[in-house]
Amino acid sequence: MASLAAQAAVNAFRTGNGRTPEQAMEEVHRALRGTRGAAVAIARLESDGRVLFCGVGNITATLLTATSRANLLSHPGITGHQMHRLRTHEYRLPAQGMLVMHSDGLSDRWSPADLTGLLHHPPAVIATALLRQAGTRRDDASAVIAKAAR
């Protein structure tokens, strides 16, 4: 059932017309009605360093540098079932920073020091290290790492 909800969310995101993360989340919400629902995060990295973000549910989203971690605001609720009024939040991607998003299948008790030496590697390598470091092994897990093109 989780897989069906995930497929519906991905399809709605890919085929939707939402211009902001908030609008895209509304489309995903409609597509997930009748499913078990899901926690969902949508982010858009702009070329000027802005990060536009909208999250619903138990999703961790963080702006990360080698020495700092700043969490992004996710709204309570379950996409497809119950959501409060959505809002796209705007953040600034730090120089040499990255956006890290992951599901609750990873503990959020990790720090930048846990990834020391890996931050200059490609996003897939960082995601793999994070899954290995913080995976709880009691739940499915997903991680997305996004870096600005430099």
C-alpha positions in Angstrom: 0.0 0.0 0.0 2.9 2.3 0.7 4.3 1.6 -2.8 0.9 2.5 -4.4 0.9 5.8 -2.6 4.5 6.5 -3.5 3.8 5.8 -7.2 0.7 8.0 -7.2 2.7 10.9 -5.6 5.6 10.6 -8.1 3.1 10.5 -11.0 1.2 13.6 -9.7 4.5 15.4 -9.3 5.8 14.5 -12.7 2.6 15.4 -14.6 1.4 18.3 -12.4 1.5 22.0 -13.3 2.3 23.3 -9.8 4.8 26.2 -10.1 5.7 26.4 -6.4 6.3 23.5 -4.0 3.1 24.5 -2.3 1.1 24.1 -5.5 2.8 20.8 -6.4 2.0 19.5 -2.9 -1.7 20.3 -3.4 -1.6 18.3 -6.6 0.1 15.4 -4.8 -2.5 15.7 -2.0 -5.3 15.3 -4.4 -3.6 12.3 -6.1 -3.1 10.5 -2.8 -6.8 10.6 -1.8 -8.0 7.1 -1.5 -4.5 5.8 -0.7 -2.9 5.3 2.7 -1.3 8.7 2.3 2.3 9.7 2.8 4.8 12.1 4.2 6.0 14.3 1.4 8.6 17.0 0.9 9.0 19.1 -2.2 12.0 21.5 -2.7 13.1 23.7 -5.5 16.7 25.0 -5.6 16.9 28.3 -7.5 20.0 29.4 -9.4 20.3 32.4 -7.0 20.8 30.2 -4.0 17.2 30.2 -2.7 15.6 27.0 -1.6 11.8 26.9 -1.8 10.4 24.2 0.4 7.0 22.6 1.4 6.9 19.5 3.5 4.0 17.6 5.1 4.4 14.9 7.7 7.4 13.2 9.3 10.1 14.3 6.8 13.5 15.7 7.8 14.8 18.5 5.6 18.1 20.2 6.5 20.5 22.7 5.0 23.9 21.3 5.7 27.5 22.5 5.7 30.6 21.0 7.1 30.0 22.7 10.4 26.2 23.5 10.6 22.8 22.0 10.2 19.6 24.1 9.9 16.3 22.2 9.8 13.5 23.3 7.4 9.9 23.5 8.6 7.5 20.7 7.7 3.8 21.0 8.3 1.9 18.4 10.4 -0.4 16.0 8.5 -0.6 13.2 6.0 -0.7 14.0 2.4 -3.8 12.5 0.8 -5.7 12.7 4.1 -5.3 15.7 6.4 -3.2 18.7 5.8 -3.2 22.1 7.4 -2.9 25.2 5.3 0.3 24.9 3.2 3.0 27.4 2.7 6.2 27.5 0.6 9.0 28.5 2.9 12.1 30.2 1.5 15.6 29.5 2.7 19.1 30.4 1.6 21.4 27.5 0.6 24.7 28.2 2.3 27.9 28.5 0.3 29.3 25.0 -0.1 26.1 23.7 1.4 23.6 21.1 0.4 19.9 20.2 1.0 19.4 16.9 2.8 15.9 15.4 2.9 15.1 12.0 4.4 12.2 9.9 5.7 11.7 8.7 9.2 13.4 5.4 8.4 16.5 7.4 9.3 17.2 8.8 12.7 17.4 12.6 12.7 20.1 12.4 15.4 23.0 12.8 13.0 25.3 15.8 12.8 27.6 17.3 10.1 30.5 15.6 11.9 29.0 12.2 11.0 29.6 13.0 7.3 33.0 14.6 7.7 35.2 14.0 4.6 32.2 13.1 2.5 30.6 16.5 1.8 32.7 17.1 -1.3 31.6 13.7 -2.9 28.7 13.3 -5.3 25.2 13.3 -3.7 24.7 9.6 -4.2 27.8 8.8 -2.0 26.6 11.2 0.7 23.1 9.6 0.7 24.6 6.2 1.0 26.7 7.2 3.9 23.8 8.8 5.6 21.6 5.7 5.1 24.4 3.6 6.6 25.0 6.0 9.5 21.4 6.9 10.5 19.2 4.1 9.1 17.1 2.6 11.9 16.5 -0.8 10.1 13.0 -0.8 11.5 11.4 1.1 8.6 11.8 1.8 5.0 14.3 4.6 4.4 14.9 7.2 1.7 17.3 10.1 1.4 17.8 12.9 -1.2 20.9 15.1 -1.3 20.9 18.1 -3.6 23.8 20.4 -4.1 23.9 23.6 -6.1 25.6 23.4 -9.5 28.8 25.4 -9.2 
